[in-house]
Amino acid sequence: MKLPYALAKRFVAGESLDQAVPKVADLNEHGIKVTLDLLGENVKDRKTADDTLQHYIELLEGIHAQNIDSSISIKLTMLGLDIDRDYCRNNLFELLDAAVKFNQFIRIDMEGTDYTQATIDLYKEAFKKYGKHVGIVIQAYLHRTKNDIADLAELGADVRLCKGAYNEPERLALQNMDAIREAYKEYLKVLLDKTVYPRIATHDNKLISWVKEYTQEKGIGKSRFEFQMLYGMRLNTCKALAAEGYNVRVYVPYGTMWFPYFTRRLKERKENIWFVLSTMFQK
Ligand SMILES: Cc1cc2nc3c(=O)[nH]c(=O)nc-3n(C[C@H](O)[C@H](O)[C@H](O)COP(=O)(O)OP(=O)(O)OC[C@H]3O[C@@H](n4cnc5c(N)ncnc54)[C@H](O)[C@@H]3O)c2cc1C
């Protein structure tokens, strides 16, 4: 079934980069940085993966040409991870060559647990070659994260910490929200201690308040980390945090392949369903 984009537009900035750019510029005007994400996942053929690589490179060129303050986030399954790991690595490295050319930063999103190890392995290879131009995402709900965080922090990796958005079984992931929050705090402490600039991706008031208190108590300056939120969520909180002097970045997805991303947002929070239903009745 093909759903109309009108339903998704609360969480998706446009079906093309041109539609997304004014929204990025608006966020930038409020002192909020952006990471642009061309939506899509699980590409199964080389032609589509090659096209995606070209789109990502064009995105870097577009950001440079339009002078907007944005990095980009990508998914390795868009670059062919389901097809062949060497092929995916070549695509990633070609993209990172372009990132170096434009002095840009590529964040590798974390997908479901079928991809966790491969994503970390490819990230480490990329980090060795491209250093500050590449970062990774780690999910606090996974049991394995305790070791991964220690390992990546030791490496000095640039990590975005999130709770985790995929449906994972109990043997692999925590299921209880309070336990996930506690794990999140534990891992963030490690990142704040050992890495230069952790990225704190959450809309959760309890975690945001805890971060503010913890960093103040430990004398960790506001310039040492950034909050990250998703487009369409908690914009007033983003603006308020920026006004308080915190670094804030919004993840801005765009593109025609919005359906899986959109359904993850709906499943995450029942209020998101109401937002979408209400847009159906707006003129
Ligand atoms: C920038 C960014 C990048 C991400 N990248 C990835 C990734 O690469 N891989 C991945 O698996 N996941 C990713 N995620 C998703 C993430 O893993 C979580 O699924 C998602 O952020 C929901 O968890 P939460 O902590 O934001 O809040 P939730 O756990 O959904 O909510 C907790 C509490 O926060 C408050 N809250 C939440 N949303 C709102 C709102 N809109 N308005 C008011 N209060 C609210 C409510 O009190 C709620 O009870 C990313 C998230 C962000 C923000």
The ligand as a Gaussian input file, in Angstrom:
#p B3LYP/6-31G(d) Opt

LIG

0 1
 C       19.129000      12.178000      16.737000
 C       18.681000      10.765000      16.903000
 C       19.290000       9.777000      16.158000
 C       18.908000       8.440000      16.335000
 N       19.583000       7.460000      15.643000
 C       19.266000       6.169000      15.880000
 C       20.015000       5.112000      15.292000
 O       20.976000       5.317000      14.535000
 N       19.659000       3.827000      15.585000
 C       18.608000       3.553000      16.428000
 O       18.344000       2.377000      16.697000
 N       17.883000       4.538000      16.976000
 C       18.172000       5.829000      16.724000
 N       17.434000       6.813000      17.316000
 C       16.151000       6.489000      17.997000
 C       16.349000       6.134000      19.455000
 O       17.037000       4.922000      19.551000
 C       15.007000       6.022000      20.192000
 O       14.243000       5.009000      19.591000
 C       14.189000       7.279000      20.186000
 O       14.977000       8.429000      20.318000
 C       13.161000       7.232000      21.342000
 O       13.789000       7.271000      22.594000
 P       13.854000       8.638000      23.452000
 O       14.907000       8.503000      24.463000
 O       14.028000       9.778000      22.508000
 O       12.440000       8.823000      24.099000
 P       11.287000       7.743000      24.418000
 O       11.878000       6.575000      25.091000
 O       10.454000       7.548000      23.180000
 O       10.417000       8.557000      25.436000
 C       10.783000       8.690000      26.803000
 C       10.060000       9.858000      27.424000
 O       10.560000      11.076000      26.817000
 C        9.509000      12.017000      26.675000
 N        9.291000      12.291000      25.249000
 C        9.677000      11.544000      24.199000
 N        9.314000      12.143000      23.052000
 C        8.670000      13.258000      23.386000
 C        8.053000      14.298000      22.636000
 N        8.043000      14.307000      21.292000
 N        7.484000      15.300000      23.315000
 C        7.465000      15.329000      24.663000
 N        8.042000      14.367000      25.432000
 C        8.641000      13.361000      24.790000
 C        8.284000      11.395000      27.305000
 O        8.254000      11.752000      28.661000
 C        8.565000       9.920000      27.164000
 O        7.865000       9.143000      28.088000
 C       17.838000       8.134000      17.208000
 C       17.239000       9.138000      17.963000
 C       17.649000      10.432000      17.836000
 C       17.007000      11.483000      18.697000

